[in-house]
Amino acid sequence: MTEDDQNPGTRTHPPGTEYARAAEQQLPRRRGECTVVEEPPVRKVERMPAVLPRVSSSDLLKGLRELIIEHAGEEYRLRLTSNGKLILTK
C-alpha cells in the first residue's frame, strides 16, 4: 500500500522534483497538472439572534458629546459630531 493509498485526497511527488517543490510551496502548476490541497477546517459561525438588542445613542452618551468604550483591553472613543453623526475611533 502506498502513501497515496493511505491518505486519499492527497498526492505525493518524488522529493526534489519540480512537482514536489511546487506542492510544498503551493505554486501554480503547468496547464493540465493539478494537486489536491487539503482545505483548512471550516469555522462555525455564531448565528445572530432574530431580533438584535437596540440601544439609543442618547442612552449611551447621557447628554455628553463623547465617551470611552472599553473592549478587549482597548479603548475606543465614541463622539457625537456637530452634524449629529457618530464617530467611533480607536
Order of alpha helices (4+ residues) and beta strands (2+ residues): alpha-alpha-alpha-beta-beta-beta
